[in-house]
Amino acid sequence: MNTSFDISKNGVNGFGRLFFLDFLKAISIAAVVSYHSTFLPRSSYESSALLLDIIFTPLRFCVPIILTISFILLEREFITKPEENIWKLIKKRLTRLLIPATFWFSLAAILKIGTGNSLTKISIDILTGEIFTGSYYFLVIFQLLVLFGILRKQLNKPAKLAVFCLLQIIVYITLYSALRGNLSSDIISILRIINRPLIIYWFIYIAFGVLIYKNIYVLDKISNKIPFIAKLAIIIATSLLMIAEYSYLGKLTEGKIPPFDYLIYSCMLSVPGMFICFINIEENKISSLVRNIVYLLSKYSLGIFCLNGIFSQIFLSFGSKIFREFQFNLIEVLVFRLVGWIFLLSVCLGVSVVIDKLGFKKLVC
């Protein structure tokens, strides 16, 4: 295959030379939706809850991939606009994200006020990234953008980039030690209060974005040399590792895993693994239907992400009232989740398209 990568000229939503980014973003946003598509009260499947989470653990590449793509594109912007001040570009990116963040956070807050939540509770939910499901992502990306601006010159040096990655591993080792009880239990209590927005779980994806951008041609050559069966083995092996690690994490936390959902080494490994496996995917060898779906999911990934967070809570509220007296086994819950996944993804995509057509593109794209 002869892949042309001119990522200084093509946007992420353009087919052709950057189709692999569209593809990875599309499957990642679909995976994000899968985690919030059960619409049943947890009490109705409590005995199967942890096992269900473990089954879907291989899809945890989703948020790391989305973060990594963000920094691939940001690094590209800096490289292609060397005359621009770094903080001017960071400010532009922050402003672009603040518009949808402000709207969706405000809408979620209004809905919570309407359901009787106090302003104190709503304020805490905003600060801990719980105002709607997945809202922590905005708080994380805001912090990471600032960190990227501070450290970008250092990240261009291979040795310091390696140190940056090593620091993330040290953080993970320290947190696992705390979860095992080798450190003060107060550390875990504080982390649970702060919840997912703390960047100590996430900063390695800045490094991945820079590394992948700078080595995109090398990764393409490596990918071309790897046969399909070997790529399939990489994906399966990574998935099994994530399942094993998540199971262990479940035992360490006695099933109370959040906010440590992404404290998984193989979740980090899944990022380079996914890029190596899909970097040379050719859109002209994929059916037009699949290409169009990929394009739509990628283009409206922001809207899908935010609407998923709001709609999933609304549907869960209805489901909790309807099914509160029921008990479901694992197979039944899996069916609910798969049907809910297709339904929720379709609704979020459809509403995103409508919002775009109404002239509010910045809220969903």
ZIWOSUL-V972085 format. One line per field, one symbol per residue. ss: DSSP state (A for helix, B for strand, O for the rest). psi: psi as a letter, one per 30 degrees, with the letter a starting at -180 (. if undefined). burial: 1 if it has 9 or more other ideal C-beta (glycine too) atoms within 8 Angstrom, else 0. Layout:
# ZIWOSUL-V972085
ss: ???
psi: ???
burial: ???
This chain:
# ZIWOSUL-V972085
ss: OOOOOOOOOOOOOOOOOOAAAAAAAAAAAAAAAAOOOOOOOAAAAAAAAAAAAAAOAAAAAAAAAAAAAAAAAAAAAAAAOOOOOAAAAAAAAAAAAAAAAAAAAAAAAAAAAAOOOOAAAAAAAAAOOOOOOOOAAAAAAAAAAAAAAAAAAAAOOAAAAAAAAAAAAAAAAAAAAAAOOOOOAAAAAAAAAAAAAOAAAOOAAAAAAAAAAAOAAAAAAAAAAOOAAAAAAAAAAAAAAAAAAAAAAAAAOOOOOOOOOOOOAAAAAAAAAAAAAAOOOOAAAOOAAAAAAAAAAAAOAAAAAAAAAAAAAAAAAAAAAAOOOOOOOAAAAAAAAAAAAAAAAAAAAAAAAAAAAOOOAAAOO
psi: kjkkjigffklfgklcfgeeeeeeeefeeeeeeffggegkkeffheffeeeeeeegefggfeeeeeeeeefeeeeeeeefiffkkefeeeeeeeeefeeeeeeeeeeeeeeeefggkleeeeeeeefghgelkfffeeeeeeeeeeeeeegeeeffjeefeeeeeeeeeeeeeeeeeeffgflkfeeeeeeeeeaffkfffffffeeeeeeeefgeeeeeeeeffkleeeeeeeeeeeeeeeeeeeeeeeeeghfiekggegijefeeffeeeeeeeffgkjffgkleeeeeeeeeeeegeeeeeeeeeeeeeeeeeeeeeegfflkkleeeeeeeeeeeeeeeeeeeeeeeeeeeffghefff.
burial: 00101010010100001111111111111111110111111001100110011101111111111111111111111110000001001100110010111011101110111000000011011101111111111111111111111011011000011001101110110111111000000011001101111110111111111111100100110111010000100110011011111110110110001011111111111111111111111110010000101111110111111111111111111111001100010101110111011011101110111011000000110
